């Protein structure tokens, strides 16, 4: 507590002589006077105000205060005749670092008009009401000083000041309004009011303030002091309600890019039927057939050919998200640079193909290696650069174009180029790779399907005991199940309903796969059988086959092809279900509801705020170019045009919010058992399960932090039940944001602190650690396409098939030709490279912008620093585990350490780092 008080108060006051001097003088005399002035935040009357000169021995400049304060304060002051005083606002505005010509011209115009009265105007609002007017007490309107004089300052942050006149009975500021009479918006980072006896009053704003000509009305910002709705000072109640109404909007009209309106809509903007019937896609959401979470409403006009489909905004035009949700400049710069890099990379194969017509496929592994080692020949580089209509960019990258036109070597082959071929590495990635959340304990053998046999035909598994018995170290199958030695990754039911349509697409061939693993005495997994299923084409068709570890050259290549098909299944479920649906899409309704129902001064909003950053923007970008019709995901993943239908089916049949917590998910998959004697109350069935063992440390730290926070503000359950904003947030998240599943019985209730802690911990876990574990390994593992192909183009040939002879003659070429084409592979690599990149402004778990003032509650700031310290301890423990040679799934010759849940990271593709939010 002492640390927090020092950070919030003393240290800030030491930096401000304006405040510290006034406090000294106030304390000297006010403690001798037991009158009204003791409890009123005052400075010095205007009549007695003078300027103190800097004195020797005082650090910094002593700001304007009154020498006669003591004299003024000693005189009796009648409560009926309040004295007027001045206080100062320090306003921090963040400048754009890179301005175009239009920005510069408008900036100079604003500087000019600022001199003639078109100013930025502030007004302070007290937490107390005027007893006569029955309205909040207000200061005079004050303008920002020195705006025109500082128009040429190049610093990222510029501080401006304003002075208010307030009465001695003004009370404590609770809100401030800002009116921008300039031509251009500006980013208001914070406002600090100095001069009140209570110390500095902080207003963390972090918002774009639009010009009043575009958005009439005053912007409202609240101080950092949190209030539950029933504890809100009467003077702020109406402002609190008004700001929430502003953010909700009226649900009508087309949203402008400068709007700050949070509302819901269906996923009806993924297709583009106006460009052709082949680009028609079903609406996701508000449908029994295609249920889905809601997304942010944009209000665009419908398509000409389909009134139920919303018209699209294509790149590079921006898609609407509320203005404050858009990327900040450093994030936008990083993302734009990665897009440019992706543009170069996706042009590479097309340019090569223009020189060599036989360059559509990888024919040798050296063709893949060349993407990292050689880049393009100089002649082709020059030709590529000439083709791009980007002269400034060309100039910028001309010198380094050779490196720029190469791909970075993915980590998966950086230590051992051939590790990906080994069975132990294939199995290790199931628990320590980019998708470690689908492996389950095998409970029944043979595995059973939950699909409808009348719709999908015979569903019995082709797996038999004889397929795996020789791989069980002398155990029977039943013994291995009972001793928790058998595990499975089962994609049978996910893919089988779609296989007929997928395999009818050009260049797509897929199975529905099941992979069985055995847990060895060393604690590592080994794959012992792969089942490959196709829909039955007739009563006697052989639609299922089982592939087991190889015994000769032919079965070796069949085994490699089978593992590649498993990886393609895995890549699709990872991207469409675990990554996109379970973190990106399912978080969006909770974020929209938070802005619509929780005031910025609600303590739960303050807790969730860093975990909502950038998510709406990245999701909008995904709708624009990744998950849309003919977008990157359709182009590069096996299901093609059916990718989002698979995602919708998973939402309908699999997703449950109550199972999204890490402990609940581990128990659901049989990877852990409840055990109160164990750390975190769970016993892992695979002790060396890096995702789970690291994740449980972070989960527990989040839960402890959230529990302390919730118990501080809600000492009894009645406060939770009676918190109208909190209840409205959760109710709307479920009934509107997840309306298609609102009647499911598994939704948690929100009746007590345990309920609230569980809900909040789950949301913070999903936004931070769960997303990080699923996202930032995409290029390090998937950037080498043979390790993790996102799609397959050939099935495994049987004797008698037309392709069998080609397979026998050159199995390596057949294998490589079964992988994505060069164009598909490089397009995919460029995108996952972008998604795996940390921007310089990333905010990691345990961090917050303005860590000492995000809340005015010193006790919670102290608690947050304890949470930060625990995160740093966890990071050291993860580093220690990655050096432990007994943990063979994260340490060994050529083995990648498991760092996807290591909390911190440098910018770039690092395969580590846990940002606070779903931001890529």
PyMOL commands that set and color helices and strands:
alter all, ss='L'
color gray80, all
select helices_A, chain A and resi 2-15+17-30+36-39+46-48+69-74+101-114+229-231+234-248+273-275+277-279+323-325+329-355+365-373+378-387+391-397+401-404+411-413+419-421+423-432+453-456+465-471+477-482+492-503+553-597+603-611+615-625+632-636+640-653+657-659+662-668+679-681+690-713+717-721+724-737+739-741+753-775+778-782+804-809+811-818+822-835+858-881
alter helices_A, ss='H'
color red, helices_A
select strands_A, chain A and resi 84-94+120-130+135-143+157-167+173-180+186-194+201-209+219-222+264-265+295-296+440-441+486-490+512-519+525-533+544-547+672-674+682-684+837-838+908-909
alter strands_A, ss='S'
color yellow, strands_A
deselect
rebuild
show_as cartoon
